[in-house]
Each structure stands twice: as structure tokens, then as C-alpha cells.
Amino acid sequence: MKQSNILIPTLKEVPSDAEIKSHQYLIRAGYVRQSARGIYSYLPLAQNVKNKIEAIVREELAEIGATEVLMPVLQPAEIWKESGRWDKYGADLMKMKDRHNRDFALGPTHEEMVTDLLRDDINSYKKLPLTVFQIQTKFRDERRPRFGLLRGREFLMKDAYSFHSETETLDATFDDMAKAYGKILDRCGLQWRSVIADSGAIGGKGSREFQVIAEVGEDTIVYDKNSDYAANVEMAEVYYEAKPSTAAKESLTKVATPGMKSIADVVAGLNVPIEQTIKSLLVQADDEVVMVLVRGDHEFNDVKLKNMLDLDTIALADETVAMTVMGADYGSLGPINAPAEMKIYADNNVQDIVNATVGANESDFHFQNANHGVDFTVEAFADLRMVQAGDLTPDGKNTLSFAKGIEVGHIFKLGTLYSEAMKATYLDENGRQQPFIMGCYGLGISRLMAAIIEQTADDKGLVWNKLLAPYHVHLIPIKPADEAQAALTTEIEQLLKENNLTSLIDDRKERPGVKFADSELIGLPVRVTIGKRAAEGVVEVKVRATGESFEIEVAELVAKINELLN
């Protein structure tokens, strides 16, 4: 393929709004162009890479028995209202009306659509289990689109859905999908981890994320270097071993703490160890306000409380609620003299504190020597804090490691969450109607492309492997008009084609330096330069990934390229 026939608008300068490597190089190397914030056009090179990623995905999903469908982007509001997500999904759901004033959504995901699609046709347990998938454009009205393809408002995703009559087959499909994702990421040449995750807006119980390790990742993953344990930071389990203090419990004392609004202020002002302080937080848990206690040096984990109490919504209560419910500002809240009906939950480590410093529920006052079971009671102790540096792994044997990750995939066990809400049922072996047991499995195609670049690109541009490269070989005749160079370029192109190798020929009337710089940017695995020794049948080969270069006779070229690619 001649480069002059392809739209590859390379740039010398880094775009001002491109903050990360993948965003910068995708634009500079002429792979994508932005239409609006978070919305991109895929130019020919990106389209080639995208097609190759999709081919890998299709191959691995076919291996586990998933079949491809294609569902509408435009989804009627009625099915979202059936599931209860029309109002619950939030501002990310792009809504619109047609000319008849009917409500629709641009699909951010397809749980409702696939349930509606199959509930009329899959009516017997004999047709189950069944797994379908699609590769489809998705839409989410991100508050802050950024990082190019990593966080867009329009993006490409593979989403799969499985339907079951037994939890055992759901578990098997979930495991098969996890293995398929692992193979996909391995074939893409990535370093990744599968981590325990929260189901979030999708719902259901039991989910795993697939995280590509990268410094620009917006997620923090926590893992054990010596085992397979890994979790999203919000789901990471805190190892707790009871270490009750042996100190004698002292009498409760009320002290004035004017201007001390934070734990740091209290620690400095009262000269107490931070480990002996308790933070008191008011949480709006669905329709109820509850109090959560964590040690002063720990951070509350709202996801853990949400899952423990099986809540739909959770948020920290604001200052107005604190003053209304507790009669004190946020800096002085505490469990002593809290309203009798208020439930108090505490992190496990709180029960080890003796003679704690807590807010007095009176502005600018605190209590010292507060003890649970004596001065206040707790509804339940549980793991309610974020893991932090130095924490042990869940088995207590090693120290947790932390890394940044890009979430490229997420798989869920939905159970009957959608089928019950949408009355999607089948007849079991006894002729009784039962709700489908479901799973769903997402993999970001466009996000995966960006994640690959974050791990593989260098300071000169993109670096593709054989399976993903838009073309295998970049042919660069120094003087395309030179008869010997032109003839040898054509000969090499034909040789490569006969050996199932694709090539991009830079036939532009540009200086060699421009061609070489663009070649580095574009990132094809092998560059072959046809220059002054063309009449002798000798060319220069350069390996993009390593920078290695050497001269070789054309007769040996194809064998050498195959060796390099493999």
C-alpha cells in the first residue's frame, strides 16, 4: 500500500491538550483526530489496529462458545425504566427524544437491550446456557473526558451476556470468560492483573476487573507479589488481627478544642497519638443517616459499607445534615450522645482503641478517654477502611504492593437482577417459570488500543507487535523516482505479499529525515530502507522495538523479517 494514497496526517508538535503518551502519539502519528471533547475519528492506521484487536477478541470468544450479535445503539426508555436504571444510572446516561417526544438513551451498555431481546425467544431451559456478544459503539456523558481514548464520551466496546438456568453454568462461563480475557491481553503483549472489583452501576454480585499496569492509570490496584491475589483498591481486604490495648480505661473528659476542625488539628492541639483518635463520619445510606467510625490515620471506604448494607446509594452527609441531625459542625462529631435511633458502624481497628479522643457532638469540643462498650455502642464492627502502605495481605503473610492500572475489562455475575426486574423468564424442567440467571462481560476495544500504547511506546513513537501492527513492514525508498530503487521496492513488496506479509510504501517526495521520523512515529515492526545499494540488491533493515539495524541482501530478506517478527 502506497503511503501517498492513505490519510496519515502526522504532526511534529505535541497537541496542547494531549496529556499522556497514547493520546499524543495517536494524534501525532495520524491515527485519530478529535471531533469534540471525548469523541474521535479513527483514521486508516487506527482502523487497521482496531480490526486486528477485534479479530483476536472474536477468535478467543469463539473458543468458549460465544456467538456474535449486533444490537441497537438507540435504546427505548421503557426497558431502562423496567430495570429501574433510567433514573438511577445518573448523568452519564445520554438521553434524547424523537420527533414524537418518546424518550430514548444512547446505550452506555446493553443489559436491558439483551434481556429484552432474548426474553421472548429463549423460553426453555433446554436452550440454556447461551452466550452472545457484540462489538458496538457506546456512549457515556463523561463529566470530564480526558486522556484521549482512555476516557471518552463515545467509545468502542465488546460486551457479552450469558443466560443460565443454573448458577454452576454461570460460574463456568464467568471462569471461561476470565481465561479468554487473559489470552486476549497476552496476545496483545500486555502486563496485566485480574482484580477483585465492585460491580458499580451494572449491579449484581461478584465481579473482576482486568487492569493493564500503567503509571497513567486512574485506578489503584493492590496485589500480593507472592500469590494471585489482586483487588481494586476499593475492594482490597484489610487484614485484621485483634491487638487490644492493655491500658486501664480512664474517666471520660470533655475538653475545649476551638478551631480544631480536622484530625491533624486535634492531634497537634491535644498532643495525642493519631492512632488514639477516632474519625466520626455521617453517611447518607439510602434513606437513612448512619455514623461510621474509623481510626484517625485511616480512610473510610464507602464501597465496603455500601456492599455490607446492600445499599443502592451512599454519600457522605454534608455540613447542613450534620448540624440538623447532630447539632454540631463536622469537625466536632462523635458517637457519644448520638441520637438513639442512629446506627453506628465501626472499622475493625476501632475496637482496639482504649481511651480514644472523639468529637463531643458540640461545636469546638471533644471527649478524651472515650471507650466503646462504656461510653458508646457500635451496631457492628467490620472492614470499613481503605488499605494503605504497609498493610499485610489478606492471609497476613506478606505486605501488599500497589500499582496504577488502566481498566480495560470488567466481568460480572448479575444473577437475576435484570431478569426479575424485566420479567424475563424461561420454563424449567418442571414447567415452572424461572428468571434467567445472567452474567455480563465488557472489554474496551478503543481503551485497549490506548493501553497497549501506554505500555509499549517509546520516546520516538508507537511500537506495534506483529499481531497488532497496521502493516508488518515499512518500505522506504530514499529516491522513489530512481529506477533501481523503484524496481527493488516493487520486487520486495511482491515478495512480502507472497509470504503473507503486509507493507506500507513511503513513496512521498520528502527528505529521508522526514520519512524516518514519521516511520518511528507510526511504529511498524520492521523498516526496510531502499537506498544507494539498490542496484546491488542490498537494503537496510531496522527493528522498531530494539533499534537494531543491519544491511541484508534481498534474497535473505523475507526469512529475516519472519525471524524478527516471530
N, C-alpha and C positions, 0 to 999 in steps of 0.2 A: 504494500500500500504506500503510495506516494504521499509524503507529508504535506505537499502543496495542495493536495485535494481534501485535506482534513482540517476541521476547525480546531486548532490548538493555539489559542492566543496567549502565549507565555508573557510574563511580566518580569522586569528586572527588580522592581521595588516591592517591598512588603506592604500589602494593603494596611491602611492605618487602623482598621477595625478588626484585623485578624490577630488574635491574642496568642494562639497556640500553633504548634508546628503543623498539624494536619490542615487546619484552616488556611494557613499561609501558603503551604505548598500546593494544596488543591486549586487555589486561585492562581498562584504564580505559574504553575506548570500547565495551566489551561485545561484543568479537569472539570471545574464547575464555575458558575457565575451566579451571583446573588441577584434575585429579583426584588426581594423585600426582606426585612429582618426575619431570619429563620426560614427563608424559602429560597430554594436553589434550583437552577437548571443544570442537568448533567450533560456535559459535552461528550464527544465521541470516546475519548480515553476513559473517562469515568464510567460511561455506559458499558464499555468492554469489561472493566474490572467488576462492575456490579453484576453483569451477566455471569461472570466466572464464579463469583461468590454464590449467586443463586443456583448455579449448576451443582456446586458442592453440596449446598443445602438440600436440593432436590434428590441427589443421589443418596445422601445419608438418611433422609426421611423415608425414601422408598424402601431402604433396607429394613426399616422397622414397621412397614406395612401402612404408612400414612399415604393418603391419596389427595391429589390437589383439586381444589375448587377455586372459584373466584366470586366473592360476594360484593354487593354494592358498597361504595363509599358513602353514599347518601342514605341515611337510616331514618325511618319514621319515628317520631317521638313516642308513639304508642308503645313500642316494645321497650323503650327505655323507662317509660312510666310503669310498665308491668314489672320490671325488675326492681323499681324503686330508685334507679340511679339518675333519672332525669334531673332531679333537684339535688341529689347527694354528691354527684360527681364533681361539682364545683365549676369554677370559672374556666378551667381548661377545656371544657366541652364546648366546641364551636356549634352554635345553634343558628338556624335560619328558618325563614318562612317561604313557602312557594306563593305563586300568584293567587291561590285560593285561601291563603292565610293559614295553611296547615304547617305544623312545626316539624322540623327535621334536624338531625345532627350530622355533621361530618365526622365519620367514625374515627375515634381515637383507638378503638379496639372493637372486637366483634362478638363478644359473648352473647349479647342479646340477639344479634342477627343470626348467628349459627344455631342458637336454641330455637328461634322461630322457624328457621329453615328446615330443621330436622324433626321437629315435634309432630309434624303432620305425616311424615313418611316413614319414620322408624318407630313402628308400633308394637314390636315384639322383641322379647329377649333373645330370640333366635338370630336377630340381625346385629347383636351386640357381642363384643365391643367393636367400636368403629372410631377411626381417627381420620380427620380431614385437616388440610392446611391450605393456606393461601399465601401468596406474596403480594402485598397490597399497600397502596399509599394510605398513610394515617395522618390525622390532623389533631393537634392539641394547641390550644391558645396559650402558649407559654407566656408567663409574665415577663420573663427576661430571656429571649432567645440569645444564645451565645455559643461560642466555640464551634462555629461552622456547622458541620453535620452532626456534632455531638448533642446539640440541644436546639432542635428546630421546631417550627410550627407545622411544617409538612415534612414527612419522613417516610422511608420505606421499611416495612417490617414483614417478617414471616410470622404469622400467627397460626397455631394449630389448636384443635379442640378434639377431645376424646369423650366418648359416651359409653357408659358401662352399666351393667346390671349388678355388678359385684365390686366391692372395694378392692378385692385381690387383683382384679384385672386393671383397675385404676393404678394401683401401686406398681404393677408390672409395666404399664405404659409410661408412667412417670419415670421409672428407672431406665427404660429403653430410650426415652427422650433425653434424659440426662447424659446417657452414653453417646447418643447421636450428636448432642451439642459438643461434647468433649472431642469427638472425632472431627467435627467441623472446625473447631478452634485450632486443633492440632494441624489440620491440613492448611489452615491459614497461617501457620508458623508462629502462633502466639503463645506467650506466657500468660496463664490464666488460673483462676481458682473458682471452684464451685462453693458457694457460701450459703449458710442458713439465712433466710431473709423474711421480712414482713410482707404480708400479702397486699397491704395498702388498699387502694381504691378498687382493685379487682375483687377482693374478698376471698373467702374460703380459708381453709386451714392447711398448712403445710406448703412451703414454697422454698425454692432455691434460686439464687441469682448466679449468673456466670459473669465474673469480673475479669477484665483484662488489666493486668498490672501496668499502671502508668502514672507518672507524677502529676499529670494534669487531671486525673480522675476526680470527680466530685464526690465519690463515695470513699469512706474509710472501711477497709476490711481488716478483720482481726483473725489471726491464724496461729496454729501450732506448727513450728518448723519440723517437729518430730512425728507428726501424725497427719491424718486427712482433715482434722477439724479446722473449719474456717466459717466465719459468720460475718454478716454485715454488722457494723459497729452497734446499730440499734438493737440487734438480736443477740449479740455476743453475751454468753452466760458468764456471770461473775462467780468465781469460786469463793465459797464462804465456808470458813471454819471458825466455829464459835471461840472467841477469846474474851470471856467476861472479865471485867476488871475486878481485882480483889480489894479495891479501896472501899472503906466504910462509907455508907450513904450519909451525907450531911443534910442539915436542915435547909429547906428552900429559902432563898434570899432574893428579894426584889431590889434591883439596882437601876439608877437613872443612867440612860445611855443617849443623851441628846446628840443629834446629828449623826448617830451611828446607824447607817442605813443598810450596810452590807456586812457579810461575814468578815470580810477583811477589816472593816471599821471596828467591829466588835472585838476581834482577836487583838487588834492593836490597842484599842481603848481600855479593855479589861485585862489585858495581858494574860490571856488564856490560850492553851494549845488549840489549834483549829480542829484537831481530832476530837476535842471535847465539846464542840459546838454542834448544834442541830439546826439545819435549814428547814423552815416550815413553808410549804407552798400550797396555795389554793388552786384546785384544779376543777374546771367545769367538765364533769364526766357525764355526757349526755345531758339529762335534765337536772342533775344533782351536782352540788358543790361538795367536794371532799378535800381533806387535807392530806398531804404527803410529806413525810419526814425523811430527810437524808442527812448523813454526816456532813459537816461543814465543808470538807475538802472533796466531797463527791458531787456528781452532777446527776440530777433526776432524769430518768429515761421514761418518757411518756408512752412510748410504744409498748414497753413491758406492762405498764399499768393498763393500757388500752386492751391488750390481749388477755391479761389476767381477769379483768372485769367484763370482757367481751363487749366492749363499748362500740358504738357507731362513730361517735365523735369525741374528741378530747382536746382541751386547750387550757393553758394557764389563765386563771381568772385575773381580771385587771384590778387596778387600784380602787376603782369605784365599788366593785364587788367586795373587795377586802374591807373597805370602810363600812359598807352596808351590813355585811354578814358578821364581821368580827369586831367592828368598832375601832379599828386601828389601821395605820398605814402598813404597807407591805414589809417595811424594814423591822417591824416590831411584832410580827405574827408568831404564834406558838401554840402548842397543843393544850396548855393549861388554861382552864376556863373557856375552852371552845364550846360552842353550842352543843347541848346534849345530844341532839339528833345527828350531828355531823360525824361521819365515819372518818377515822384516821388510819391511814396505811403507812407503814414504815419500811424502809430498806433494812435488810438483814443486819447490817453493821450497826444500826442504831441500838439494837438490844444489848450490845456490849458496852455501851457508854454509861458510866456512872458519874453522877454529879455534873450533868450537862448544862450548858448555857443555851437558853432558848428565849424567843420573844415572849413578852408578857401580855400580849394582846391589849396593850395600852401604848399609844404612840410615845416613843422615846424612853421606853422601859424594857428591861429584860429580867428574866429569872436566872439565877445561878443555883447549882446543886439540884437541878430537876432530874427526876428518875422515873422511868416508865414503871407502871405497876404500883407506884406510890402517888405520884403527882398527876399522872395522866395515863390513860389506857389506849391501847392500839387494837384496831379491828383485826389486822393481820400483818405479819412480817413476811417479806418476800424479796426477791431480787428485783429491785426497782431503780438501780443506778446504771450509769454508763461505765463500761470498762475503761481503764486508764493504764498508762505506762506503769509497768512493774507488777500488774495483776498476773495471777497464775492462770494456767489453762484450766478448763473445767474439771480435769482429773487431778489437779493440784500438783502435777509433776514437773511442769515446765513454765517458763514465762511467756506470755502472749507476745506476738510480734504484730506490728501494724504496717499497713501499706495503703497507698491510694489506688483506687481501681475505677475503671470505666465499665459500667453495667451494660453488657451487650445482649444478655438474655435473662429471662425470668420464667420459671415454670411453676405452676400452681396445681394443687389439688382442691378443686372447687367444691367437691361433694355435691349436695343437692341445692346449693344456694340459689342458682338461677332456675333450675328446673322446677322447684317448688313454687317460686315466685311467679313463674310464667306458665305454670300448669303443663309442663312438658313431661308426658308420661309414656310408659310402654306397658304391655301386658306380660306379667311374669309367667313362669311355668304352671302356676295355679290359676291363671286367668285373671289375676288381680292387677289393678293399675298401680304402678310404682313410679316415682320420679327418677329420671336419669341421674346417675352419678357421673359427674363431669370433671375433666381436667382441662387446663389451657396452658399454652406454651408459646412464649413470644421470643423472637430473636430479631434484633435490629440490623437490617442489611446495610443501610446507609451509615448507621453508627459503627458497625463492624468495619466498614471501609476506613473510617476516620481512626478507629482504634488501632488498626493494623499500621497505619502511617505513624501514629504516635510511638509505636514500639520499634519501627524499622527505619524510618527516615534518618538521614544524617545531615550534616551542615551544608551539603550541596543540593539536596533534593530528595525525591522519593526513591525507594529501593524495593522493587517488587520481586517476589519469587516466581518460579516457573508457572505455578498453578494460577496465579492471580494477575500476572503482567498483561497489559493490553496487547502487547506483542512480545515475542521472545527476544528478537534481535533488532537493534537499531543500526541500520546500514547508512554510513555517512561517506559518500564520495566527496572528496575535497573540492574537485572541479567537475561538476556534473556534465559540463559541456565537453570535457576531454574524452576522446573516442575510447581510449584504453580503459579509463575509469568507468565510463558509461557501460561498456561491454561487460566488464568484470562485475559490475553491480547487478546487471541483468542476470548474468550467469549464477551469481551467488543467490539472488532472490529465487531463481528456479530450483536450485539445489535445496534450499531450505524448504521450499514448498513441497518438493517431492518427499521430504523427510518429516512432514507434518510439523514444520516449524514456521511460525509467522514472523513477518518482518515489516518494519516501518522504514521507508527510504527517505532520508532528508535530501530532497532534490532542490531545496531552496537556493537562491542566489545570495547566500550570506557568507560572511567571513568564517573560517574554521573555528575561531574562538567562540563566536555566537552559537554555532552548531553544537560544539562540545558542551557549552554551558547549558543549553536547552536540553541536551541529551541527559546530562546529570540531573536536571530538574525533573524530567519526565520519568526517569528511573527504570528503563527496561533492563533486564538482567545482563545482557551482553551487548557491547558496542563493537561493531566492525568498521574500521576506517579504511577506505579505499583511496590510496594516495599515490605518491610518486613511484612506487614499485608495482603498480597495477599491471604494467606490461609484462612483468616477471611472474605474475600470478601470486604475489605476496601481499598480504594485508596485515593490519594491526588489530589485535583483539584486546578489549579491555573489559574486565569483570566489574560490574557496577558495585556489587556488595563489598568487594575487598580492595578495589583499586588496582589489582594486578593487571599488567599489560605485557604483551609479547607479540612478535611477528610470527606468521604462520603461512604456509602455502595453502592455496585454496583446496587442493586435493585432500588435505587433512582437516579442513575447517569444520565440516558437519560433525565428524566424530568428536572433535574437541569441544564444540558447542554443546553437544549432547552430554558429554562428560561434565562440563561445567554446570549445566542446568540440573543434572541429577546428583 
